[in-house]
Amino acid sequence: MHNDQIRVLTASLKRLLRRGATKQVTNIIKKTHMADLASAFKELSPDNREKLFKLIKDPEEIGLFFSTLDETLFIEFVKTVEIDKLVEIFDHMPSDDAACLLNLLEDEISDQILSKMKKEESDNVEQLMSYDDDTAGSLMVKDFIALEEDLKAKEVITALQSKYLDVEMPFYIYVVDAYGKLVGVISLRQLVVVHPEKPLKEFMAKDLISVTPYTDREEVARIVSRYDYLAVPVVDEDNRIVGIVTVDDVIDILHESATEDILKMAGVGEEYIETQTVFRGIRIRLPWLFASFLGGVAAFFVIGRFEVSIAKMSILAAFIPVIAGMGGNIGTQSSIIVVRGLATGRVHLQDFSRVILKEFSVGLILGLIYGIFIGLIAKFVFSAEVFSIPLALSVGCAITTSMSIAGLMGSTVPLVLHRLNIDPAVATGPFVTTSIDIVSAFCYFSIATFFLGL
């Protein structure tokens, strides 16, 4: 649903719940996707939330509803739900979603739920919860289709119709040998177009890519994105399949990763603003703002070195904002491009020279273009003054130098930090912007002193 439709849904639910029109609300629930219902749910009052929740009867639907709720709202609301009701819900949830949600709860509550869940379900969930949050093991689904390579196509179809009706991702059939080791994969399309008597080993794809439970989840996301898979098999040290990571989880990973990188580069941590307290927001931002503060102090001392030049020609100070601003912008653009490229796997350390040369060239060419523009403006505004040409040259060369160096630094810094195993998304933004301000000021006044003979 679009935002306008969500607003209409929210208004309708508020009005109907206020009137006690449970039949109409139930009809809306049946016709609305749980993700949209979760968006409207957070806009309701606590009393209306409880009324709406009681009208959702299907445990599977409630599980989907819980998995799409904001984390903070889920943690707050789940405290009002009876333990037995929660047990029923988590028993009907995919194991990866259940593990993710249970990890959000207090240990006492999650332990109570696990102790009352069905043995098989709780074992699966506990296994997933044992892996670190940033690994494939924490995301994998335990329900998958794995059949022996000697089975014929018609036998596989029969097995699908009788044994695998509730599998979350039935599009792939994984093929194992007599020892249970993963040897291939086939799609449903391949299965229905081959001769019914043909065994799996004769038409399965053998060049499949798998991951281990300890593979970083962002690496899993890159594999799915690169090869357009709907799922990736997860295997143990003996190459036995233990689960799969599905594309819906990968989309969540990519979204979270992009959001975290943007927030880190802004120096505000990894959390959304609505989940931060005022004091936590201050604590997170203070170190990065202090880095900018130190950079500003350093720029003050740099500019102070040219106090005599500024005193002789105060008009030089008027061009400081545009020179620093253009350099800062091109530096930020270059750093964002490189940081995002590193995060998505499109930029590698072996591309070091190529990436730096490209961004330096972009900064140089753009610097020349805008240097000519600002130089012409300076020449036109001060055309009656004898220093108009030297001033135009000073400002134009300063813009070109600033933007060139900014492109160079914006691409070099994240690559160097990545090489040192420091998260470039965290340190690049404050370091690049502060450094460019200092370099821009120094280059500008050095060039102006030379051209104007100050």
Helices and strands as residue ranges (DSSP letters): H 3-19, H 22-31, H 34-41, H 46-54, H 59-68, H 71-78, H 83-91, H 95-102, H 107-116, H 119-129, G 136-138, E 146-148, H 153-163, E 172-176, E 182-187, H 188-193, G 200-202, H 217-227, E 231-235, E 241-246, H 247-265, G 273-275, H 278-304, H 307-312, G 314-319, H 320-344, G 349-351, H 352-381, H 388-419, H 424-452
